[in-house]
Amino acid sequence: MTRTKLLLTAIALLAATPAAAQNCDRLCLEAIGDQYRAAYLAHDPGKAPISRRVRFVENHVEMPFPDATWDTVTKEVGPALTLSDPVNGQVGIYTSILQNDTPGFLAIRLKVEGQMITEIEHIISTRRNLSAPPTPIGDVATFTHSPHLDKAVPKAKCRPRAEMVRLADGYFETLENNDGTIRVTRFSPTATRHENGMAFNEIEKGFQSGRYLFNERVRDRDEFLVDEHRCIVMARGFIDHKGVMDAYMLTDGTPARSIFREPHSWAFLEMFKLEDGTITGVEAVFIGAPYNMRSPYTLNPDPIRTRAAKIEQRGAIAERARALAK
């Protein structure tokens, strides 16, 4: 199945689940998110409506619940930003924590069914989890979310669910094929991306430069949450780097070198603020992951491309970038 067909299938599924079936509106879901954070910090699952059959995954490893940072978290530095999707019964949380003296940025996804948490997914990013090559990580003590992320968006400025998913996926499409072309999405001039608490301004200019040509692909994309109140899409995915690219050129002809010298993947939970069909802000929690790693929650993983297909695609992207540089 092609990427386009998979995206259309995902959009159809988003539209097919009736909101009433979840029996938990936005305020209900976000209250459950608050209860979950309180339970997590207290190391007490009884403080939240967590199903006895809950699936628990942290950094894409499934394990019995509770375990991992449920045992080691000592403080929430915050502030927390909570998203909700009553149609799909999904809650998203972006926050920061301490594990004793170890700071980290934490993204959480909760699946709520019948007002019970049935799935828990964490991505916790610390300096250890970022590995090499180094990726920026901010200071949990000073980081704050962009204020506009939590603000409600008037319905007239928030596109239908299917279009929001398409625009968010266009960000990944642009990242995967970074020859300077903006694909199937738009950015506001002031759109800023926060990755592990570190700000990157002028997102569109970064893409137009072809800086990310070294990305092999952005796979297993799953836009699982659409917050129609805040006009935000939250997604999971992986960015693969084959490690074979060395020197390349930016679209203005500037020489550049890839920082990836071996096979490598990033795993992420990422959100996109969309206003008037334009991405106005991005926030993501990233970790380093084994090359070609999968998530236990990925229902339809992308097929692994053959080496010949990878070489052909990479050559075509590089050729487009060179043409734009002339």
C-alpha positions in Angstrom: 0.0 0.0 0.0 1.4 3.4 -0.9 2.0 6.2 1.6 -0.9 8.2 0.1 -3.3 5.2 0.5 -2.2 4.7 4.1 -2.8 8.3 4.9 -6.2 8.3 3.3 -7.0 5.1 5.3 -5.9 6.9 8.5 -8.0 9.9 7.7 -11.0 7.6 7.1 -10.5 6.0 10.5 -10.3 9.4 12.2 -13.6 10.3 10.7 -15.3 7.0 11.4 -15.2 6.9 15.2 -18.3 8.7 16.7 -17.5 11.1 19.5 -20.4 9.8 21.6 -18.9 6.3 21.6 -16.1 7.5 23.8 -18.5 8.9 26.5 -15.7 11.3 27.6 -15.6 14.9 26.3 -12.7 17.2 26.1 -12.9 18.3 29.8 -13.3 14.7 30.9 -10.2 13.5 28.9 -8.1 16.4 30.2 -9.1 15.7 33.8 -8.0 12.1 33.3 -4.7 13.4 31.9 -4.3 15.5 35.2 -5.1 12.4 37.2 -2.6 10.4 35.3 0.2 12.9 36.0 -0.7 13.0 39.7 -0.6 9.2 39.9 2.7 9.0 38.0 4.3 11.5 40.3 3.0 9.7 43.4 4.1 6.3 42.1 0.5 5.2 42.8 -1.6 3.8 39.8 -4.7 3.9 42.1 -4.8 7.7 41.8 -5.9 7.5 38.1 -8.5 5.4 36.3 -6.0 2.9 34.8 -7.4 -0.4 33.5 -5.9 -3.6 34.9 -5.2 -4.6 31.4 -3.4 -1.4 30.4 -0.6 -1.7 27.8 2.4 0.3 28.9 5.2 1.3 26.4 8.1 3.6 27.2 10.6 4.6 24.5 9.0 2.0 22.3 9.6 -0.9 24.7 6.5 -2.7 26.0 6.7 -3.8 29.6 4.5 -4.7 32.6 2.8 -1.8 34.3 4.1 0.1 36.3 7.8 0.2 35.5 10.5 2.4 34.0 10.1 6.1 34.9 7.0 5.2 36.9 9.6 4.0 39.5 12.2 6.8 39.1 10.3 10.1 38.6 10.8 12.4 41.5 9.4 15.8 40.3 7.4 17.4 37.5 9.2 20.6 36.5 6.5 21.4 33.9 4.5 23.3 33.0 2.4 20.5 31.4 0.5 21.1 28.2 -2.4 18.7 27.7 -4.2 17.9 24.4 -7.4 15.9 23.9 -9.3 14.2 21.1 -12.8 13.1 22.2 -13.5 11.5 18.8 -10.6 9.0 19.2 -10.4 9.0 23.0 -6.8 10.2 23.0 -4.9 12.4 25.5 -1.5 14.0 24.8 0.7 15.5 27.4 4.0 17.4 27.0 5.9 18.1 30.2 9.3 17.9 31.8 10.5 15.9 34.9 13.4 15.1 37.2 14.5 11.6 38.0 16.5 12.5 41.1 19.1 14.9 39.5 18.5 13.8 35.9 16.3 16.2 33.9 14.2 15.1 30.9 11.5 16.1 28.5 8.5 13.8 28.5 5.7 13.3 26.0 2.8 11.0 26.9 -0.1 9.5 24.9 -3.1 8.0 26.7 -5.9 5.9 25.1 -9.1 6.3 27.1 -12.0 3.9 26.6 -15.1 4.0 28.9 -13.3 6.6 31.0 -10.5 4.1 31.7 -6.9 4.4 30.5 -6.2 1.4 28.4 -2.9 2.4 26.7 0.0 4.4 28.0 2.9 5.6 25.8 5.9 7.6 26.9 8.8 9.1 25.1 11.3 10.4 27.7 14.3 12.3 26.4 17.4 12.8 28.6 21.0 13.5 27.5 21.7 9.8 27.7 18.7 8.9 25.5 19.8 11.3 22.8 23.1 9.5 22.2 25.2 10.5 19.2 25.2 12.5 17.0 24.4 15.1 19.6 21.0 16.7 19.4 20.1 19.9 21.3 18.3 19.6 24.5 17.0 22.5 26.5 16.9 23.4 30.2 13.9 22.0 31.9 14.1 24.8 34.6 13.6 27.6 32.1 11.6 26.0 29.3 8.0 27.1 28.7 5.6 26.1 25.9 4.8 28.6 23.3 1.8 30.4 24.8 -0.3 30.1 21.6 -0.2 26.3 21.7 -2.7 26.0 24.5 -5.1 28.7 23.2 -8.4 27.7 21.6 -8.7 28.4 17.9 -12.0 29.8 16.5 -13.8 27.2 14.5 -13.6 29.4 11.4 -9.8 29.2 11.6 -9.5 25.5 12.3 -9.7 23.3 9.2 -11.6 19.9 9.2 -9.9 17.0 10.8 -8.9 15.3 7.6 -7.2 18.4 6.3 -5.3 19.0 9.5 -4.0 15.5 9.3 -2.9 16.1 5.7 -1.2 19.3 6.6 0.7 17.8 9.5 1.8 14.9 7.3 3.0 17.4 4.7 5.6 18.5 7.3 6.9 14.9 7.4 6.7 14.7 3.6 8.8 17.9 3.3 11.3 16.5 5.9 11.7 13.2 4.1 12.3 14.8 0.6 14.2 17.9 1.7 15.2 19.4 -1.7 14.0 22.8 -0.8 10.3 22.2 -1.8 7.5 22.7 0.8 5.2 19.8 0.2 1.5 19.6 1.0 1.7 22.1 3.9 2.3 25.7 4.7 4.2 27.6 7.5 3.7 31.0 9.1 6.8 33.2 8.8 7.2 33.1 12.6 6.6 29.4 13.1 9.0 28.0 15.7 9.9 24.4 16.5 10.8 23.3 20.0 12.7 20.0 20.1 13.5 18.7 23.6 13.0 22.2 24.9 15.3 23.9 22.4 13.9 26.5 20.0 14.5 26.5 16.2 13.1 29.6 14.5 12.0 30.1 10.9 11.1 26.5 10.2 10.2 27.2 6.6 13.6 28.7 5.8 15.3 25.7 7.2 13.3 23.4 4.9 13.9 25.7 1.9 17.6 25.5 2.4 17.6 21.7 2.0 19.5 21.4 5.2 17.9 18.0 6.0 18.7 16.2 2.8 20.5 13.5 4.9 17.2 12.1 6.1 16.5 8.8 4.5 12.8 8.8 5.3 10.2 9.6 7.9 8.3 6.4 8.4 5.5 4.7 10.4 3.8 8.1 10.7 0.7 8.0 12.8 -1.4 11.2 13.3 -3.4 9.6 16.1 -4.8 12.8 17.9 -6.6 15.8 16.5 -7.4 18.4 19.1 -10.1 20.5 17.4 -10.3 22.9 20.3 -6.7 24.0 20.0 -6.3 23.0 16.4 -3.4 20.7 17.0 -2.4 17.4 15.5 -0.1 15.0 17.5 1.8 12.2 15.8 4.3 9.4 16.3 7.0 8.4 13.9 10.7 7.6 13.1 13.3 9.5 11.1 15.9 7.1 9.6 19.4 8.0 8.5 21.2 5.5 6.4 24.6 7.0 7.2 26.1 6.8 3.7 25.7 10.4 2.7 28.7 12.6 3.3 29.1 15.9 1.4 26.1 17.6 -0.2 25.0 21.1 -1.1 22.3 23.3 0.3 19.9 24.8 -2.3 21.9 28.0 -2.4 25.0 26.0 -3.3 26.6 26.1 0.1 28.6 23.0 0.8 27.4 20.9 3.8 28.2 17.6 5.4 25.9 15.1 7.1 26.3 14.6 10.8 25.1 11.0 10.5 28.1 8.6 9.9 26.3 5.3 10.6 22.8 3.9 10.4 20.6 5.7 13.0 17.0 6.6 13.8 15.2 9.2 15.8 11.9 8.3 17.5 9.5 11.1 18.3 6.1 12.3 19.5 5.4 15.6 17.8 2.6 18.1 17.7 1.6 20.7 15.1 -0.4 23.9 15.7 -2.5 24.7 12.7 -4.3 28.0 12.2 -6.0 28.9 8.9 -4.4 25.9 7.3 -0.9 27.0 8.3 1.6 25.5 10.7 2.2 28.2 13.4 4.2 26.1 15.9 5.7 22.7 16.5 6.8 20.9 19.6 8.5 17.5 19.8 10.2 15.1 22.1 12.9 13.0 20.4 15.2 10.2 21.4 17.8 8.2 19.6 16.7 4.7 18.6 18.1 1.6 17.0 18.1 1.9 13.3 14.8 0.8 11.8 13.2 0.4 15.2 9.4 -0.1 15.4 6.8 1.0 17.9 4.5 -1.7 19.5 1.6 0.7 18.7 2.3 1.0 15.0 -0.5 -1.0 13.4 0.6 -0.7 9.7 4.4 -0.3 9.6 5.9 1.0 6.4 7.7 -1.7 4.4 11.5 -1.5 4.6 12.7 -0.3 1.2 15.3 -2.1 -0.8 18.8 -0.7 -1.0 18.3 0.0 -4.7 15.1 1.9 -4.1 16.8 4.0 -1.4 19.7 4.9 -3.7 17.3 5.8 -6.5 15.2 8.1 -4.3 18.2 9.7 -2.7 19.7 10.4 -6.1 16.5 12.0 -7.4 16.2 14.2 -4.3 19.9 15.3 -4.6 19.4 16.1 -8.3 16.4 18.3 -7.5 18.4 20.1 -4.8 21.3 20.7 -7.3 18.8 22.1 -9.9 17.4 24.5 -7.4 20.9 25.7 -6.5 21.7 26.8 -10.1 
